[in-house]
Amino acid sequence: MTQDPIPASPSAALRSSVPLLGVLRLGIGGWCALRPRHVAAGVGVSDEQLDAAVPYVRALALRELVLAAGAIVAYRRGSSGAFWVGAMAASDAFDALVYELLAELGTLERAQARRATMVALTGVLPESITAVALARTARADD
């Protein structure tokens, strides 16, 4: 007999998003670690500044891998994962702020920074809502 792939309750379905978000962050972190120059160029870093950007992209990769590991471990331990999903939202909001700051300083062109900011912000709202819902579900289950 096979197990039904659809979670039995809304809270179980919500909680199943935690490892999926972790795997997504694992992919992003791996990509940043393996292709730091490509990632930097993708957000608008000039060719002259690509080498200088590599350590920062590697730090970003490490952050993504920590978020991924935290979410996956939390899920495996039975935690709601709300903290880790909230941390993902906060990190995306921070990225948006940094892109805008880099544009203000002239390090990134304004149009490229705005595109990168919009990409970063696409994660903030759904991750924030998910984190709040996970925390509420965890409190209701207690």
Secondary structure by P-SEA (a helix, b strand, c coil): cccccccccaaaaaaaaaaaaaaaaaaaaaaaaacaaaaaaaacccccccccaaaaaaaaaaaaaaaaaaaaaaaaacccaaaaaaaaaaaaaaaaaaaaaaaaaccccaaaaaaaaaaaacaaaaaaaaaaaaaaaaaaac
